[in-house]
Structures are given as C-alpha cells and as structure tokens.
C-alpha cells in the first residue's frame, strides 16, 4: 500500500488494509462502517476525535509496512 496521508479517505484505507480497523477503534473511531466515516479524511477524523494527526499517521503507516 502507498503511504497514507492526512488526505487519504478512511474508507479507502479500510478497503485496501482492513487490518487497520483496530487502530481506528483504539482512538475512538467506532463508526467505521457509517457513511460519514467512509468519506472522511484521516485529518478530518483526527480533528473530530481530538487525535494528533501526525502521530496517528505515523502509527498507521508503520502498521501497514509490517
């Protein structure tokens, strides 16, 4: 998978790398299947959930590289 950026749509990440779902759940993003989250960018979701975007991106990208 290509590098995930702040502009990557969550639905796209979950389609390509469904194994990342637990990372989203860990930070309170529990509505992964709802229409809103599937069209949100990582940056938008982090802002709504009070999560540092850069730190979360680092975690996501490290996870998908393994």
N, C-alpha and C positions, 0 to 999 in steps of 0.2 A: 504494500500500500504506500502511496505517496505520503509525504509529510502532511500531517493535519495542521491546519492554520486556524486562526481566530475566525476566519470567514467560512470555514467548512461547515456544511449543514449537518446537524446531528443525525438526521435520517440517513444521509449518505454514509456516515461513519458506521452506523449500525447495520446497514445493508452490506457493506464491504467487510466489516470487522465486528460481527455481533458479540464476540467475546469481550468487547469493551463495555458492554452494558453494566456490569458490576461497578465499574469506575464511576459511571454517571450516578448510579444508585447510591454509592458511598457518600456523595456530596449533596444528596437530597433531590436529585433529578429523578423523581419516581414516576413521572408520567411520560415514559419514553415512547409509548405507543399512541399518545394523543396527537391530534393534528397539529397543535401548536408546536410541540417539541420537535416533530419531524421536519418542520420547516425553519426552525431556529438555527442560527449560527452558534458555534461554541461560545463566542464572545457574548452574544445576547443571553444565552442560558446562564453563563457565569455571572453576568451582571444581575440577573433576576435572583439568583441563589446566593449572592454575596461571596463568590469564589474568585480567587485570583486567577485571571485568565492565563497568564504566562506559566504559572505553576501547574495548572491543570493540563495545559497543552504539553508541557514537558513530561508529565506523567503519562498522558495518552500516547504520545509519540514513543516514549521508552517502552511502553507496554506492547505496542503493535510491532516494534522492531524485534522483540524476543521470539 
